[in-house]
Amino acid sequence: MWGEELTVNLFGVTLLGSVIVAAVVAKLKVWLKTQGWVNTALALAVGVALGGLVYLAELGLAQIGMIEQVIPIWIALIQGFFSGGIAAGLWKAARTLAGKR
């Protein structure tokens, strides 16, 4: 049962993270006027940064006693990386579908 809960948890966090990453990178794309692979790199970097922020937030909550355990930093960074990858993939799919109409 623990493995199922972990999988659902990771999946939910990754999907939520991808929405946040997509919103942040959409603004960065406009401000920086970037295109192509640079946007993908931005999505991955923002995702990893988001993972780091999640880790720091959990660490802070654990120190004040609100939660009992904190995920390891490498899991938080991998979650963020996958969130960035999902966001980049969704942009590419949306752009491809929009071009076919």
QUIFENRA-V276753 format. One record per run of one state. SS is the DSSP state (H for helix, E for strand, C for the rest). FROM is the first residue (numbers start at 0). LEN is the number of residues. If there is no record, write none. Layout:
{{SS FROM LEN} {SS FROM LEN}}
//
This chain:
{{C 0 1} {H 1 31} {C 32 4} {H 36 27} {C 63 9} {H 72 28} {C 100 1}}
//
